Amino acid sequence: MARDKVSAKCRSNFISTLLLMLAAGVSSAMAQTPADSIDGRTEALNAILPNYIDWQTAAMSGKLRMKKLPVSPSVRIFMRRNETISISVRASLLGEVGRIDIEGDTLLAVNKMKHVYCKESLAGIKYDYPDIIGDIQSLLLGRAVALQSGELSEANADFFDFRSLPADSIHSEAAWSLTFPRGRSDEDEFGYEYRINSIGQTEKLTLELSTSDHELALALDYTYLDKGFDLDISFTRDFNKKFDALIEFNDIDWEANAPSPVSLNSRFTRVGIKQFISSF
């Protein structure tokens, strides 16, 4: 089974869109072929895939914690599968202070405290990467993704290297590493790795990108509790941490209703993406 080449532009869009969604940007194309033998693949898939229940809408609510924030605002993420992502940030006594809505080919980001908003077309990104909304949703849900092939399944598992790991600190059974692309070497400019625990849950995603100017890395750490999970997000550039946040999520609501649309009036000023990000 051969994998189509993943365009440099698509990979760059993948990382920059993730950083913007989580609040803030390829090179060599690679072909994939299945390996003759895979260490732990069958056992890993048997543990992972039963966790990937089908869904149509989902909502995730929790607290956002960042060192630079004087308070810990509430966050609610609503998703309609493959179509919509809406992130609402609320502060005590103030109500909703910020919103990011991705609907179809349009991104709308609003800072209600500064009365500015950014509205951009995603048509170019989605042309190169049609499944980007679904893949971001999978990452938020802690599900493994094969770039440009969707959520991990029997059909796209050949795009990963599977490796069994020693018993983790929580469970007595084996855990696994899933590395993309298959056959990745230290010379490759782009790649990522999932660490999966013995009951099939994603514990960590590490994504790395080397460009002519910078070394970029994005890490997502998932910690599972009796109810809900914590998502620790860290972004580094040239080995210096540029962004760090923790979201403490409650249980996922699989029958959620969509939020009301954002109401913009003449008090709001439209700005570009960079100016919008700097408004925070």
N, C-alpha and C positions, 0 to 999 in steps of 0.2 A: 504494500500500500504506500503510495508516494504522496508526500505533502507538497501542495503548491507553495511557491516562494512567498514569504511574508514581506511585504514592502516596507522599506525604511520609513516612509511617511506614515504608514499605519501604526507602526510600533511607537513612533514619537507621539502621535495623536492619542494612543492608548494611555501612555504615562501622563501626558499633560492634562488630559481630561480627568483622570483619576485624582491628580493633585488639586485641580480646580474643585471637583466635587467634594473633596475632603478639606477644602480651604487652603491650594495654590498650584515641564516640560517637557531613520535609525540606521541603523546603518545596515550591515551586511545581510543580504537575503540568504535564507537557508532552506534546503530541501530535506524532507524527512522520509526515512524508510524504516519499516519495522525490524526489530532485532530477532534473531533466531531463538534466544532464550532470555527471559525476563525474571529477575530475582524478586519474588514476592508479589508479582502482578495479580495473580488470581486471588490470593488471600486479601490483598489490599482492596481490590474492587468489591469483593464479597462483603467487606466491612464498610466501605464508603458509600456505595450506591444505594443501599436501603435507606440511608439518611436523606436522600434527595427526593423528597416527596413532591408530587406535582402541586402547582399552585397557580392562582390567577391574580390575586391581590394580597398584599402583605403590608403591615405597618410595624415599625420598630420605634419604641420610645425609650428615652433614657436621659442621662446627664452627661454633658460635655465638660471635661476638666482639662484646662490648660494653665501652665504656670503664669502666663501673661494676662490671664483674665482675672479680674478682681472677684467675680462671682462665677458660679457654675450654672450656666443656662441649661434649660431643658431642650432636648432635641427630639423631633419626631420625623421619621422617614416613611413616606408612603410610596409604594411601588405597584404599578400595574405591569404584569410580566411583559417584557420586551417592548414596552411602550412609554412608560412614565416613571420618573423619579422626582419626588418632591421632598425637599429637606426644609423643615421649619425649625427656627431657633427662637425660643421664648425665654424671657427673663422675668423673675418675680416682680410683681407690681407694674410691669411695663407691657406684658403681653408679648405678641410676636415682634421680634426686633430684626429678623432677617429671614429670607426665603430664597431657595434655589429650586426652580422648576425646570425639568427637562420633559418636554412634551413633543413627540414627533421629531421634527427637524429644528426645534427652537429651544434655546437656553435663555431663561430669564432669571437673573439674580438681583435681589433687592436688599438694600441696607436701609431699614426703616428709621434707624436712629439718625443717619446722615442724610436721609431723603435723596439717595442716589440709587440708580438701577442700571443694569447692563443687560442688553438683549442682543443675542448673537445667533446667527444661523449655524446649525450643525450639519448642513447638507453636504459640505465638502468632506467632513470627517466620516459621516455615515456612508458616503459613496465609497471611500476606501475601506471602511470598517463597518459594515451593515449591522453587525451584532453587538456593537459596543454597549448599548443600553443594557441588554440582557447579560453581558459579561460583568458589567459593574454591579448589577443586581446580585449576581452569583457571588461576587467577592464580598458584598455586604452581608450576605447570608452565610458566609464561611464555606462556600463551595468552590472546588477546584475548577479551573477553566483552561482549556486548550486554546491558545490565541487563534482567532479566526475559525475555530471549529466548535465553539460553544462549551457548555458545561460538560465536565468529565462524564464519559459513558463508555460502554463496551466498544462503541463505534470509533471513538477517537483516542482510546487509551494508548494506541501505538505511537502517539506523538510524544509520549513521556518516557523517560528512563525511570523504572521502579527499582527501589533499593530497600531491603529490610534493614531496620535499625535495632539496636539493643532495646531492651524493655525500658519504657519511659518511667518518669518519676511518680506517675499516678496509677497506671495500670501494670499488671504483671505480664501481659502479653506483648508481642512484638509491635513495633510501629514502623512507619514507612516514610521514605523520601520520594517525591515525584518531581523530576527535573525536566524543564522544557527549555530549549528543544532537545530532542533525543541526541545523544552523542555530543553534548555541549562540552567545550574545552575552555581552558583559561583564556584563550585568545579570542573567543567569541565576544562580540560587543554587546550582545543582548541576551538575557535569559532570566529565568526565575525558578524558584524551588518552593514546593509545599512540604511541610512536615505534618504528617497525619498520625493521630494517636490510634491506639489499638481498637477503639470502637468506631473508627471511621470519621472522626471529627478533625477538621483543619485546625492545627495549633499555631502555624506560622506560615506566612508567605513572605519571601524575600525576592525582590525584583531588582536587577542591576542593569544599568545602561552606561556604556562608555561612548563618549562623543569625542570629536577632535579638541574640544575645549574643557570638558568636565567629566567627572565620574559621579553618576547619580545612583541613588539607592532608595527604594521604598520598602518598608517593612510593616507588615500587619500581623499583630499577635492577638490570638483569640484565647480567652480564658473562660471556661464554662463553669457556671454556678448552678445551684439547685433550680433557680428560675432566671433565665436569661444568660447573657454572657457579656464580657468586657472586650472591647476592641481597642487595642493600643496601636496608634498610627505614628510612624516615624519616617521622616524624609531627610536624607543627607545629600550634600553636594560637596564633592572633593573631600569626603570623610569628615565634614563638619555638619553637625545637626542644624537644619534650617527650620524644621517644623516637628512638633511633638504634641500629641493630644491623646486623651483617653475618653472613650465613650462607654458608659455603663448602661447596657441595654437590658430592658425587661424582656419577658417572654414575647415572642413574635405573635401578632394577631393576623391570622390567615384569612379573616373575613372582614377586612378593614374597609371603611368608606373613604373616598377621596376627599381631600381638604377643599375648602372654598377657594376660588381663584383670588389672586392678589389684586387689590384695587389700587391703581395708580392715579394720582391727580396732578394738577399743575404745580404742586409743591415739590415734585420729584424731578430730578435732573438725570438725563441719560448720559452715561460715561462709558469709556472703553474698559476692557477687562483689567488691564494693569491698574488703572485709576480706581476701579471698583475694589480690587484686592487691597490696595493701599488704604482704602477708606476704613479698613478694620484696624 
